Amino acid sequence: MKSPLSPPLLRTCVLDPALVLSPFGIQLVKQLGDVLALWIAREFWPFTQQEAFWKTLDKTSSRLPPPEIRAGAKAWRTLQDHTAPADLPLYWYGDRLWESHLPIAHPSKAFHHWETTAARLETCLPMQRWDDLLLRDTLALAVTLPSGFVLTHQPQPQQPPVICALLESANVPCHQLDEGNPLVQLHRQTLNTYLTQVGLAPLQWQNKRLAALQLGVSDWVALPSLLTKQNNSMFGIQPAYPEEALQEDISLTELWQTVTGFWYLL
């Protein structure tokens, strides 16, 4: 299917694993991949193969995914029986660079930067839930990919997305933006246009409470930028940083002390 939007309008979208594993996850990936460059967590594919391990866990274990997530993992296993993951409109980092599925001309140094960022975040997290590794990967992607944002969802009214609650547990502030903010209105219109043009408007009509999360970095001294001098981010938050800014002796937690999350409903 030809993309209804011209290539210059494509942006980088990191998918919340809970969305990918939801009942509409496969549909979301296949259709939204026409207009956005979709990335998933490195741990996603191994996660879908853990059914045997889950059967060994106590039903009260926090490492046991909810039934609907396990059903989503099964649906993805079934899909892999007749579709190679690399044939799907998805990108990801593998355990090694050559095991990754990357866009054309994606810089190889980005792999190291992402791994460093994910490792530093892991030291800040409790790492007790079934989705901790998935969300660690997702947040690290959102920070290191140019113009990246996380497509997530609000589980219940008056509650933040789970990924935002995880940030808060790592002492990373995550604020809901006012719907009356002009920039929020512009971003919502842009993303809802994408959803409509690929036939995903019913997700909004069904009140799936889709949301977008953007991570802003205030004083980045630990991670060289992958961005060019000209920042074409849809959200205009991520700056460009000089290569010489990398400091290997910085503490593992200091990097994430410069991050703030901002989210809003679509």
ZADO-1210 file (C-alpha; in nm, 4 decimals, padded with zeros to 6 digits):
<atoms>
<atom x="00.0000" y="00.0000" z="00.0000" code="MET" pos="1"/>
<atom x="00.1378" y="00.3388" z="-00.0961" code="LYS" pos="2"/>
<atom x="00.1716" y="00.5850" z="00.1879" code="SER" pos="3"/>
<atom x="-00.0936" y="00.8596" z="00.1751" code="PRO" pos="4"/>
<atom x="00.1651" y="01.1029" z="00.3098" code="LEU" pos="5"/>
<atom x="00.4758" y="01.2180" z="00.1317" code="SER" pos="6"/>
<atom x="00.8063" y="01.0786" z="00.2697" code="PRO" pos="7"/>
<atom x="00.9289" y="01.4112" z="00.4159" code="PRO" pos="8"/>
<atom x="00.6394" y="01.4015" z="00.6614" code="LEU" pos="9"/>
<atom x="00.7361" y="01.0655" z="00.8089" code="LEU" pos="10"/>
<atom x="00.8374" y="01.0720" z="01.1748" code="ARG" pos="11"/>
<atom x="00.9821" y="00.8263" z="01.4230" code="THR" pos="12"/>
<atom x="00.7293" y="00.6560" z="01.6507" code="CYS" pos="13"/>
<atom x="00.8288" y="00.4229" z="01.9332" code="VAL" pos="14"/>
<atom x="00.5437" y="00.1884" z="02.0181" code="LEU" pos="15"/>
<atom x="00.4468" y="00.1174" z="02.3764" code="ASP" pos="16"/>
<atom x="00.4698" y="-00.2639" z="02.4056" code="PRO" pos="17"/>
<atom x="00.1274" y="-00.2769" z="02.5714" code="ALA" pos="18"/>
<atom x="-00.0208" y="-00.1304" z="02.2526" code="LEU" pos="19"/>
<atom x="00.1645" y="-00.3747" z="02.0278" code="VAL" pos="20"/>
<atom x="00.0414" y="-00.6653" z="02.2441" code="LEU" pos="21"/>
<atom x="-00.3168" y="-00.5390" z="02.2627" code="SER" pos="22"/>
<atom x="-00.5988" y="-00.6995" z="02.0595" code="PRO" pos="23"/>
<atom x="-00.5538" y="-00.4292" z="01.7923" code="PHE" pos="24"/>
<atom x="-00.1712" y="-00.4310" z="01.8042" code="GLY" pos="25"/>
<atom x="-00.1058" y="-00.6193" z="01.4795" code="ILE" pos="26"/>
<atom x="-00.3562" y="-00.4038" z="01.2906" code="GLN" pos="27"/>
<atom x="-00.1978" y="-00.0910" z="01.4374" code="LEU" pos="28"/>
<atom x="00.1503" y="-00.1925" z="01.3225" code="VAL" pos="29"/>
<atom x="00.0505" y="-00.2973" z="00.9719" code="LYS" pos="30"/>
<atom x="-00.1456" y="00.0213" z="00.9008" code="GLN" pos="31"/>
<atom x="00.0422" y="00.2877" z="01.0950" code="LEU" pos="32"/>
<atom x="00.3690" y="00.1705" z="00.9423" code="GLY" pos="33"/>
<atom x="00.2540" y="00.3340" z="00.6170" code="ASP" pos="34"/>
<atom x="00.2977" y="00.6826" z="00.7620" code="VAL" pos="35"/>
<atom x="00.5382" y="00.6532" z="01.0548" code="LEU" pos="36"/>
<atom x="00.8738" y="00.4837" z="01.1077" code="ALA" pos="37"/>
<atom x="00.7756" y="00.2403" z="01.3835" code="LEU" pos="38"/>
<atom x="01.0241" y="00.1118" z="01.6416" code="TRP" pos="39"/>
<atom x="00.9730" y="-00.1579" z="01.9030" code="ILE" pos="40"/>
<atom x="01.1675" y="-00.2665" z="02.2092" code="ALA" pos="41"/>
<atom x="01.4586" y="-00.5076" z="02.1625" code="ARG" pos="42"/>
<atom x="01.3013" y="-00.7431" z="02.4142" code="GLU" pos="43"/>
<atom x="00.9733" y="-00.7612" z="02.2212" code="PHE" pos="44"/>
<atom x="01.0456" y="-01.0657" z="02.0041" code="TRP" pos="45"/>
<atom x="01.1994" y="-01.2714" z="02.2902" code="PRO" pos="46"/>
<atom x="00.9051" y="-01.1695" z="02.5088" code="PHE" pos="47"/>
<atom x="00.6532" y="-01.3231" z="02.2689" code="THR" pos="48"/>
<atom x="00.8283" y="-01.6604" z="02.3057" code="GLN" pos="49"/>
<atom x="00.8073" y="-01.6867" z="02.6862" code="GLN" pos="50"/>
<atom x="00.4823" y="-01.8790" z="02.7253" code="GLU" pos="51"/>
<atom x="00.6600" y="-02.1847" z="02.8692" code="ALA" pos="52"/>
<atom x="00.8321" y="-01.9657" z="03.1297" code="PHE" pos="53"/>
<atom x="00.5077" y="-01.7914" z="03.2253" code="TRP" pos="54"/>
<atom x="00.3487" y="-02.1282" z="03.3001" code="LYS" pos="55"/>
<atom x="00.6089" y="-02.1839" z="03.5727" code="THR" pos="56"/>
<atom x="00.5197" y="-01.8633" z="03.7583" code="LEU" pos="57"/>
<atom x="00.2781" y="-01.8260" z="04.0448" code="ASP" pos="58"/>
<atom x="-00.0456" y="-01.6586" z="03.9354" code="LYS" pos="59"/>
<atom x="00.0233" y="-01.3715" z="04.1758" code="THR" pos="60"/>
<atom x="00.3733" y="-01.3033" z="04.0425" code="SER" pos="61"/>
<atom x="00.4351" y="-00.9490" z="03.9167" code="SER" pos="62"/>
<atom x="00.6425" y="-01.1045" z="03.6376" code="ARG" pos="63"/>
<atom x="00.3377" y="-01.2829" z="03.4958" code="LEU" pos="64"/>
<atom x="00.1758" y="-01.0740" z="03.2200" code="PRO" pos="65"/>
<atom x="-00.2032" y="-01.0199" z="03.2298" code="PRO" pos="66"/>
<atom x="-00.4114" y="-01.2660" z="03.0231" code="PRO" pos="67"/>
<atom x="-00.4743" y="-01.0115" z="02.7464" code="GLU" pos="68"/>
<atom x="-00.1001" y="-00.9524" z="02.7057" code="ILE" pos="69"/>
<atom x="-00.0309" y="-01.3251" z="02.6880" code="ARG" pos="70"/>
<atom x="-00.3035" y="-01.3518" z="02.4246" code="ALA" pos="71"/>
<atom x="-00.1330" y="-01.0733" z="02.2299" code="GLY" pos="72"/>
<atom x="00.2003" y="-01.2538" z="02.2499" code="ALA" pos="73"/>
<atom x="00.0317" y="-01.5655" z="02.1119" code="LYS" pos="74"/>
<atom x="-00.1136" y="-01.3668" z="01.8207" code="ALA" pos="75"/>
<atom x="00.2340" y="-01.2392" z="01.7344" code="TRP" pos="76"/>
<atom x="00.3766" y="-01.5934" z="01.7514" code="ARG" pos="77"/>
<atom x="00.1077" y="-01.7052" z="01.5088" code="THR" pos="78"/>
<atom x="00.1897" y="-01.4185" z="01.2760" code="LEU" pos="79"/>
<atom x="00.5583" y="-01.5141" z="01.2793" code="GLN" pos="80"/>
<atom x="00.4641" y="-01.8627" z="01.1530" code="ASP" pos="81"/>
<atom x="00.3953" y="-01.7154" z="00.8077" code="HIS" pos="82"/>
<atom x="00.5523" y="-01.3675" z="00.8169" code="THR" pos="83"/>
<atom x="00.9170" y="-01.2906" z="00.8822" code="ALA" pos="84"/>
<atom x="00.9568" y="-01.0087" z="01.1369" code="PRO" pos="85"/>
<atom x="01.1800" y="-00.8187" z="00.8933" code="ALA" pos="86"/>
<atom x="00.8892" y="-00.8072" z="00.6457" code="ASP" pos="87"/>
<atom x="00.6798" y="-00.6059" z="00.8910" code="LEU" pos="88"/>
<atom x="00.6952" y="-00.2230" z="00.9016" code="PRO" pos="89"/>
<atom x="00.9004" y="-00.2293" z="01.2227" code="LEU" pos="90"/>
<atom x="01.2533" y="-00.1396" z="01.3288" code="TYR" pos="91"/>
<atom x="01.4439" y="-00.2602" z="01.6334" code="TRP" pos="92"/>
<atom x="01.7882" y="-00.3035" z="01.7840" code="TYR" pos="93"/>
<atom x="01.8961" y="-00.6625" z="01.8372" code="GLY" pos="94"/>
<atom x="02.1378" y="-00.8076" z="02.0901" code="ASP" pos="95"/>
<atom x="02.4080" y="-00.7268" z="01.8353" code="ARG" pos="96"/>
<atom x="02.4162" y="-00.4642" z="01.5640" code="LEU" pos="97"/>
<atom x="02.3923" y="-00.7218" z="01.2844" code="TRP" pos="98"/>
<atom x="02.0828" y="-00.8724" z="01.4490" code="GLU" pos="99"/>
<atom x="01.9015" y="-00.5393" z="01.4299" code="SER" pos="100"/>
<atom x="01.6478" y="-00.4318" z="01.1687" code="HIS" pos="101"/>
<atom x="01.7273" y="-00.0694" z="01.0900" code="LEU" pos="102"/>
<atom x="01.6238" y="00.2010" z="00.8439" code="PRO" pos="103"/>
<atom x="01.8498" y="00.2645" z="00.5469" code="ILE" pos="104"/>
<atom x="02.1503" y="00.4816" z="00.6403" code="ALA" pos="105"/>
<atom x="02.0798" y="00.4528" z="01.0134" code="HIS" pos="106"/>
<atom x="02.4110" y="00.5394" z="01.1883" code="PRO" pos="107"/>
<atom x="02.5785" y="00.2352" z="01.3409" code="SER" pos="108"/>
<atom x="02.7010" y="00.4396" z="01.6401" code="LYS" pos="109"/>
<atom x="02.3366" y="00.4853" z="01.7412" code="ALA" pos="110"/>
<atom x="02.3333" y="00.1244" z="01.8609" code="PHE" pos="111"/>
<atom x="02.5992" y="00.1894" z="02.1257" code="HIS" pos="112"/>
<atom x="02.4326" y="00.5116" z="02.2387" code="HIS" pos="113"/>
<atom x="02.0997" y="00.3342" z="02.2791" code="TRP" pos="114"/>
<atom x="02.2535" y="00.0470" z="02.4783" code="GLU" pos="115"/>
<atom x="02.4290" y="00.2920" z="02.7106" code="THR" pos="116"/>
<atom x="02.1093" y="00.4866" z="02.7661" code="THR" pos="117"/>
<atom x="01.9057" y="00.1709" z="02.8367" code="ALA" pos="118"/>
<atom x="02.1678" y="00.0411" z="03.0826" code="ALA" pos="119"/>
<atom x="02.1682" y="00.3688" z="03.2719" code="ARG" pos="120"/>
<atom x="01.7908" y="00.3740" z="03.2934" code="LEU" pos="121"/>
<atom x="01.7824" y="00.0167" z="03.4251" code="GLU" pos="122"/>
<atom x="01.9823" y="00.1230" z="03.7308" code="THR" pos="123"/>
<atom x="01.6996" y="00.3636" z="03.8196" code="CYS" pos="124"/>
<atom x="01.4131" y="00.1162" z="03.7850" code="LEU" pos="125"/>
<atom x="01.2784" y="-00.1386" z="04.0325" code="PRO" pos="126"/>
<atom x="01.2817" y="-00.4095" z="03.7614" code="MET" pos="127"/>
<atom x="01.0079" y="-00.6159" z="03.9264" code="GLN" pos="128"/>
<atom x="00.7301" y="-00.6213" z="03.6668" code="ARG" pos="129"/>
<atom x="00.6742" y="-00.8301" z="03.3574" code="TRP" pos="130"/>
<atom x="00.7123" y="-00.5263" z="03.1313" code="ASP" pos="131"/>
<atom x="01.0130" y="-00.3517" z="03.2906" code="ASP" pos="132"/>
<atom x="01.2631" y="-00.4586" z="03.0243" code="LEU" pos="133"/>
<atom x="01.0209" y="-00.3739" z="02.7448" code="LEU" pos="134"/>
<atom x="00.9575" y="-00.0272" z="02.8849" code="LEU" pos="135"/>
<atom x="01.3276" y="00.0289" z="02.9530" code="ARG" pos="136"/>
<atom x="01.4027" y="-00.0345" z="02.5860" code="ASP" pos="137"/>
<atom x="01.1106" y="00.1826" z="02.4756" code="THR" pos="138"/>
<atom x="01.2137" y="00.4848" z="02.6818" code="LEU" pos="139"/>
<atom x="01.5767" y="00.4573" z="02.5726" code="ALA" pos="140"/>
<atom x="01.4627" y="00.4565" z="02.2092" code="LEU" pos="141"/>
<atom x="01.2491" y="00.7655" z="02.2665" code="ALA" pos="142"/>
<atom x="01.5523" y="00.9535" z="02.4006" code="VAL" pos="143"/>
<atom x="01.8081" y="00.8464" z="02.1417" code="THR" pos="144"/>
<atom x="01.6089" y="00.8449" z="01.8162" code="LEU" pos="145"/>
<atom x="01.5748" y="01.1775" z="01.6343" code="PRO" pos="146"/>
<atom x="01.2160" y="01.3115" z="01.6446" code="SER" pos="147"/>
<atom x="01.1098" y="01.0062" z="01.8441" code="GLY" pos="148"/>
<atom x="00.7961" y="00.9964" z="02.0547" code="PHE" pos="149"/>
<atom x="00.6143" y="00.7101" z="02.2256" code="VAL" pos="150"/>
<atom x="00.2653" y="00.6136" z="02.1155" code="LEU" pos="151"/>
<atom x="00.1014" y="00.4802" z="02.4310" code="THR" pos="152"/>
<atom x="-00.2406" y="00.4771" z="02.5958" code="HIS" pos="153"/>
<atom x="-00.4137" y="00.5773" z="02.9168" code="GLN" pos="154"/>
<atom x="-00.5367" y="00.2615" z="03.0943" code="PRO" pos="155"/>
<atom x="-00.8118" y="00.4388" z="03.2880" code="GLN" pos="156"/>
<atom x="-00.9457" y="00.7941" z="03.3027" code="PRO" pos="157"/>
<atom x="-00.7575" y="01.0121" z="03.5518" code="GLN" pos="158"/>
<atom x="-00.4584" y="00.7753" z="03.5401" code="GLN" pos="159"/>
<atom x="-00.1304" y="00.8357" z="03.3573" code="PRO" pos="160"/>
<atom x="-00.0051" y="00.5815" z="03.1033" code="PRO" pos="161"/>
<atom x="00.1848" y="00.2948" z="03.2688" code="VAL" pos="162"/>
<atom x="00.5056" y="00.4044" z="03.0992" code="ILE" pos="163"/>
<atom x="00.4711" y="00.7472" z="03.2636" code="CYS" pos="164"/>
<atom x="00.4175" y="00.5888" z="03.6048" code="ALA" pos="165"/>
<atom x="00.7380" y="00.3905" z="03.5477" code="LEU" pos="166"/>
<atom x="00.9269" y="00.7125" z="03.4763" code="LEU" pos="167"/>
<atom x="00.7952" y="00.8606" z="03.7998" code="GLU" pos="168"/>
<atom x="00.9168" y="00.5528" z="03.9893" code="SER" pos="169"/>
<atom x="01.2645" y="00.6320" z="03.8526" code="ALA" pos="170"/>
<atom x="01.2306" y="00.9919" z="03.9804" code="ASN" pos="171"/>
<atom x="01.1870" y="01.1214" z="03.6254" code="VAL" pos="172"/>
<atom x="00.9014" y="01.3767" z="03.6257" code="PRO" pos="173"/>
<atom x="00.6264" y="01.3122" z="03.3715" code="CYS" pos="174"/>
<atom x="00.3639" y="01.5828" z="03.3221" code="HIS" pos="175"/>
<atom x="00.0294" y="01.5717" z="03.1452" code="GLN" pos="176"/>
<atom x="00.0022" y="01.8686" z="02.9118" code="LEU" pos="177"/>
<atom x="-00.3073" y="02.0886" z="02.9013" code="ASP" pos="178"/>
<atom x="-00.5283" y="02.0043" z="02.6045" code="GLU" pos="179"/>
<atom x="-00.5748" y="02.3768" z="02.5426" code="GLY" pos="180"/>
<atom x="-00.2047" y="02.4250" z="02.4741" code="ASN" pos="181"/>
<atom x="-00.1684" y="02.5349" z="02.1071" code="PRO" pos="182"/>
<atom x="00.1265" y="02.3004" z="02.0465" code="LEU" pos="183"/>
<atom x="-00.0629" y="02.0083" z="02.1967" code="VAL" pos="184"/>
<atom x="-00.3562" y="02.0849" z="01.9702" code="GLN" pos="185"/>
<atom x="-00.1232" y="02.0913" z="01.6685" code="LEU" pos="186"/>
<atom x="00.0427" y="01.7632" z="01.7639" code="HIS" pos="187"/>
<atom x="-00.2917" y="01.5942" z="01.8292" code="ARG" pos="188"/>
<atom x="-00.4213" y="01.7077" z="01.4923" code="GLN" pos="189"/>
<atom x="-00.1098" y="01.5770" z="01.3181" code="THR" pos="190"/>
<atom x="-00.1220" y="01.2353" z="01.4814" code="LEU" pos="191"/>
<atom x="-00.4980" y="01.1984" z="01.4437" code="ASN" pos="192"/>
<atom x="-00.4538" y="01.2803" z="01.0748" code="THR" pos="193"/>
<atom x="-00.2067" y="00.9945" z="01.0471" code="TYR" pos="194"/>
<atom x="-00.4521" y="00.7584" z="01.2182" code="LEU" pos="195"/>
<atom x="-00.7393" y="00.8683" z="00.9959" code="THR" pos="196"/>
<atom x="-00.5460" y="00.8413" z="00.6703" code="GLN" pos="197"/>
<atom x="-00.4497" y="00.4786" z="00.7362" code="VAL" pos="198"/>
<atom x="-00.7970" y="00.3737" z="00.8523" code="GLY" pos="199"/>
<atom x="-00.7329" y="00.3684" z="01.2276" code="LEU" pos="200"/>
<atom x="-00.9829" y="00.6373" z="01.3276" code="ALA" pos="201"/>
<atom x="-01.2133" y="00.3689" z="01.4790" code="PRO" pos="202"/>
<atom x="-00.9547" y="00.3229" z="01.7557" code="LEU" pos="203"/>
<atom x="-01.0334" y="00.6746" z="01.8665" code="GLN" pos="204"/>
<atom x="-01.4079" y="00.6265" z="01.8261" code="TRP" pos="205"/>
<atom x="-01.3813" y="00.3135" z="02.0429" code="GLN" pos="206"/>
<atom x="-01.2252" y="00.5262" z="02.3174" code="ASN" pos="207"/>
<atom x="-00.8908" y="00.3453" z="02.3289" code="LYS" pos="208"/>
<atom x="-00.7467" y="00.6578" z="02.4972" code="ARG" pos="209"/>
<atom x="-00.4356" y="00.6727" z="02.2791" code="LEU" pos="210"/>
<atom x="-00.1709" y="00.9101" z="02.4069" code="ALA" pos="211"/>
<atom x="00.1666" y="01.0473" z="02.3035" code="ALA" pos="212"/>
<atom x="00.4713" y="01.0762" z="02.5292" code="LEU" pos="213"/>
<atom x="00.7644" y="01.3027" z="02.4475" code="GLN" pos="214"/>
<atom x="01.0879" y="01.3040" z="02.6479" code="LEU" pos="215"/>
<atom x="01.2679" y="01.6359" z="02.6829" code="GLY" pos="216"/>
<atom x="01.6345" y="01.6577" z="02.7806" code="VAL" pos="217"/>
<atom x="01.7387" y="01.9751" z="02.9612" code="SER" pos="218"/>
<atom x="02.1158" y="01.9493" z="03.0075" code="ASP" pos="219"/>
<atom x="02.2504" y="01.6523" z="02.8196" code="TRP" pos="220"/>
<atom x="02.6145" y="01.5886" z="02.9053" code="VAL" pos="221"/>
<atom x="02.6256" y="01.2113" z="02.8848" code="ALA" pos="222"/>
<atom x="02.5030" y="01.1157" z="02.5404" code="LEU" pos="223"/>
<atom x="02.6351" y="01.2369" z="02.2044" code="PRO" pos="224"/>
<atom x="02.3533" y="01.3503" z="01.9810" code="SER" pos="225"/>
<atom x="02.2425" y="01.1508" z="01.6816" code="LEU" pos="226"/>
<atom x="02.0726" y="01.4618" z="01.5477" code="LEU" pos="227"/>
<atom x="02.2079" y="01.6962" z="01.2855" code="THR" pos="228"/>
<atom x="02.2491" y="02.0672" z="01.3460" code="LYS" pos="229"/>
<atom x="01.9085" y="02.1175" z="01.1885" code="GLN" pos="230"/>
<atom x="01.6477" y="01.9609" z="01.4155" code="ASN" pos="231"/>
<atom x="01.3349" y="01.8645" z="01.2260" code="ASN" pos="232"/>
<atom x="01.1576" y="01.7033" z="01.5204" code="SER" pos="233"/>
<atom x="00.7799" y="01.7276" z="01.5033" code="MET" pos="234"/>
<atom x="00.7818" y="01.8213" z="01.8689" code="PHE" pos="235"/>
<atom x="01.0853" y="02.0495" z="01.8579" code="GLY" pos="236"/>
<atom x="01.2218" y="01.9510" z="02.1995" code="ILE" pos="237"/>
<atom x="01.5326" y="01.7453" z="02.1351" code="GLN" pos="238"/>
<atom x="01.8441" y="01.9590" z="02.0814" code="PRO" pos="239"/>
<atom x="02.1691" y="01.8808" z="01.9021" code="ALA" pos="240"/>
<atom x="02.4669" y="01.7875" z="02.1187" code="TYR" pos="241"/>
<atom x="02.8387" y="01.7815" z="02.0313" code="PRO" pos="242"/>
<atom x="03.0219" y="01.4516" z="02.0078" code="GLU" pos="243"/>
<atom x="03.2820" y="01.5687" z="02.2588" code="GLU" pos="244"/>
<atom x="03.0099" y="01.5864" z="02.5255" code="ALA" pos="245"/>
<atom x="03.0384" y="01.2129" z="02.5969" code="LEU" pos="246"/>
<atom x="03.1765" y="01.1509" z="02.9438" code="GLN" pos="247"/>
<atom x="03.2359" y="00.7878" z="03.0287" code="GLU" pos="248"/>
<atom x="03.2912" y="00.8635" z="03.3978" code="ASP" pos="249"/>
<atom x="02.9457" y="01.0083" z="03.4536" code="ILE" pos="250"/>
<atom x="02.7315" y="00.8173" z="03.7025" code="SER" pos="251"/>
<atom x="02.4752" y="00.5750" z="03.5644" code="LEU" pos="252"/>
<atom x="02.1822" y="00.7650" z="03.7106" code="THR" pos="253"/>
<atom x="02.2931" y="01.1188" z="03.6260" code="GLU" pos="254"/>
<atom x="02.1904" y="01.0861" z="03.2635" code="LEU" pos="255"/>
<atom x="01.8225" y="01.0343" z="03.3454" code="TRP" pos="256"/>
<atom x="01.8219" y="01.3198" z="03.5956" code="GLN" pos="257"/>
<atom x="01.8179" y="01.5549" z="03.2957" code="THR" pos="258"/>
<atom x="01.5013" y="01.4033" z="03.1437" code="VAL" pos="259"/>
<atom x="01.1404" y="01.5190" z="03.1771" code="THR" pos="260"/>
<atom x="00.8391" y="01.3449" z="03.0256" code="GLY" pos="261"/>
<atom x="00.5378" y="01.5203" z="02.8716" code="PHE" pos="262"/>
<atom x="00.2238" y="01.3371" z="02.7640" code="TRP" pos="263"/>
<atom x="-00.1198" y="01.4166" z="02.6273" code="TYR" pos="264"/>
<atom x="-00.4224" y="01.2299" z="02.4969" code="LEU" pos="265"/>
<atom x="-00.4859" y="01.2168" z="02.1236" code="LEU" pos="266"/>
</atoms>
